Amino acid sequence: MKPIHVFAKWTVKEGQLGVVLGLLEEVVEESVAEEGNLFYTVHQSNAEPNTLVLYEGYKDEDSVAAHRESEHFQRLVIGKIVPLLEGREVILATRVMGLD
């Protein structure tokens, strides 16, 4: 099985960026401790500071599902962060070519 990568683009509501980034610190800490997690990184747009791009790697689809069902994802992302977002787009992808 090939790893699954998650690309999430979040547009944070005006004035909420600091809160979201603070919550993301715990999300990252908890997520990288998951058995199926390969990495979890957060990026901020240079042109639009309220736009965050999350790049995550999981060993397989079951690991992605376990992440989404985890207590910390439900509590922090769904319960606290999503209400602070204007927009949220999530893409699951499998690499087909590139550096090895």
N, C-alpha and C positions, 0 to 999 in steps of 0.2 A: 504494500500500500504506500502511496505517496502522501507526504504531509499535506495538510490543509492550511492555507494561509487566509487570514481574515484581514480585510482592509475596511476600516470604519472611518467615515468622515462625519464629524460632529460639528455643527454650528452652534456655538454657545450664545445664550441670550446676553445682551449687553449688561455689564456689571456683574456677571456670574462666573467669569473665567477663573478667578482665584479660588472660588469655592470648588469648581469642577476639578481644577488641577490638584487641590488638596485631597479631594475624594479619590482621585485617580492614583495617588500615591499608595493608598491601601489596596485599591483594585489590582495594581501591578504587583505588589508584594504578595497578595493572596494568589493571584493567577499564576505567577511563575513557580509557585510551590505545588501546583497541581501536577499530578503524575504525567498527564498527556501533553503538558505545555512545553513547547520548545523555546519560545521567547515571547515577550510582550513589550512593545516599544510605543512611546507616545511622541508625536511630532506636532509642531505648531507651524502654521502657514506664515511665511515671511510677509506676504502681501495682505493677508487677512488674519490678524492676531486672534480673533475669536473662532477661527477654524482650527480644529484639531484633527489629526489623522492618526489612528491607531493601527499598528501593524503587528499582527499576532501570528504565531505559528503553533500548530497542534499536530501530534503524530498521526491522527486519523479523524474521521467524522465522529466517531464515538467520543473522542476527547473534546471536540467542539461542543457536542451535546452536553457532556458532563460539565463543561465550563459554564454554559448558559443556564444549566439547572442548579449550579452551585449556590450555596447560601449567600456568599459574598456578592456574586453577580446580581442575584435577585434583590438583595438588600441595598447595595450601593449603586449599581448601574441602573436597574429598573426603578427602584424606589426613590433614589435621591438625585441621580445625575440626569436621567431622561427628562424629568420635569424642568430642568434648567437649560434644555436645548431648544433651539428654534428648528433645527433639522437634524436628521440622523439617517445616514445611508450606510448599509453594510453589504460587502461583497465577499463571498467565499470563493476561493480560487485554488487551483492546483497548478504548480509550475509546469510548463511544457518545454521550456528551453531557457538557457541562461548559464551563468557561471555554476560550476560544480565544486 
